[in-house]
Amino acid sequence: MHEFIVVLIRCSAVTGVTVLIALALRRPLRRWFGAQAAYRLWLLVPIATGAALLPAPAQPIGGVLGVMAMSTLSAPIAAISTAPAFDPQLLLLCIWLIGALVTLAGFVLQQRRYLRNLGGLSGIDARTLRAESSNGCPALVGALRPRVVLPRDFETRYAPRECELVLAHERTHLRRGDAQINALVAALRCLQWFNPLIHFAASCFRFDQELACDAVVISRFPEARRCYADAMLKTQLAGEARQELRLPAGCYWPSSHPLKERIAMLKQPLPGRARVALGFGFAVALIGAGSYAAWAAQPAIPAKSARSPASSPADLPPPDVGNAPRDIRASYRRLTRIAYPAAALAAKQEGVVYVRVHVAVDGTVAGAKVDSVMPMDRIDLADAAVAAVKTWTFNPRMVDGKAAASDETVTVAFSLDPRKPLEIKPGTLDAIRVSPPTDTAAVGEVPASENVEFRRMHPPKYPVAALRAHEQGKVVLKVHVNARGNPVEANVYEMDPPELSPEFGNASIAAVMQWEFNPARKGSKAVDGWVLVPFTFSLQEI
């Protein structure tokens, strides 16, 4: 009980400090790096709070961190231990538990009231519903299975273009998991119901969430800023005519949102890629530093554990060092998909490539080269395997608990039949099988097609090495598009000339996976489908 109260106090202190940091930096970050950076900054609160729950450092960090630990922990513990008449810890625990349950009950009632206000719901598609009422929507409702809920008068309230923008807004919330994030925020408010900062920060967080969602929509439809502002105004006016409702698990457009500030953001130019990357790096660095400080501020674990006077070294069991592994081999951490070379696929070539990889201490690939190829003439397969392996990340070799560099052999087996048994050399890492894509997706009467707007927004980058080598050519990708228009798989279908650098394929896949497509249709229903996307890399067009 005592340890639980101490942890609760520690987490509350860390949450309060990180919330103050986020509140102080959110506006400058939004102004300098865009709304997305301000929204990411809020990750500092849960990550730093979680870091405070990790095991304490074995040695004191010293300096300011030691002062933080003393100020946040020593005083509360002393206050708890001085009450003589009764045990205050049980009373504190009961008060906390009652407050958490009351806060949770309040959120549940708010959610149920919001759902009752919508009336009956009828399905439009798998992720979209229409409410019987016009009150309280459009919104994204639910946490386990969030759905976009549209008002009864959706088509009459909004113009066709405005309908498209409102749907894009709600589906952006759905795609990013904002409904689940808001449910986690509500859970954190229940656990720290006594902390007023967490409740104030929740409203600021939701506003930053809406601004970030607005920024995503505007980046997709840069020409529709005025139309998007009109849609927000209509939603705001509809909200002011009703009593304010709350939706703990979901995303909605409440009338309390500062409309003036949201519309002002629409007038600002979107930050460039360099500023977005700089803002992302700043947020990551701040989150990492704050989390480390929250962990390091804990009281250090003593070097030797305390023993009772009656105990002696003979009473303690000897450490079991015989079974502890002292040398752990490197293993896979993150792999990128290897595309079957188009020329080898056309020639129906198979083979096994053994790649010798030098894994650095941090798990990155410091070098990769072909160790051997079976059969020996499979040059295209070897090039494809080495190019992909260079992008992988490994868990480094561990020697006596410390990371160490090592040389490993990776087996990449190119097989036209995914069920064919493999014969590989012993002593290598687990074999990676590469097979050609299978056309298992349903093909609609109207095939999937490219959305030209996304080609303009996310064009592939010309590989730097190919640019220096004055290399140019054409790449055709075969992209599997799901019924929502999102790419789920992309493969190099053709290269012209066939010996074109694999970097062109990597650049094309990296770009096309950010696109959205017009899905295939079978009758009036959207279905999965395949689409061929060509890219021409020409030095004359640069």
Protein Blocks (a to p, Z undefined) as FASTA:
>chain_A
ZZmmmmmmmmmmmmmmmmmmmmmmmmmmmmmnojklmmmmmmmmmmmmmmmmpccdfbde
bhjllmmmmmmmmmmmmmmmmpmkbcfklmmmmmmmmmmmmmmmmmmmmmmmmmmmnopa
ddfblmbccdfbfghiacdedjklgcddddfklmmmpcfklmmmmmmmmmmmmmnommmm
mmmmmmmmmmmmmlmklmmmmmmmmmmmmmmmmmmmmmmmmmlmmmmmmmmmmmmmmmmm
pccdddfbacdddfklcfklmmmmmmpccddfklmmmmmmmmmmmmmmmmmmmmmmpccd
dfbdcddfkbcfklpccddfklpcfbdcdddfbdcdddddfklmmnopacdddddddddf
kopafbdcdfbdcdfklmmlmmmmmmmmmmpccddddeehiacdddddddddddfblkbc
cdddehiacdddddddddfbccdfbdcdddfklmmmmccdddfklmmnopacdddddddd
dfkopafbdcdfbdcdfklcfklmmmmmmmmmmpccddddehjaccdddddddddddfkl
ZZ
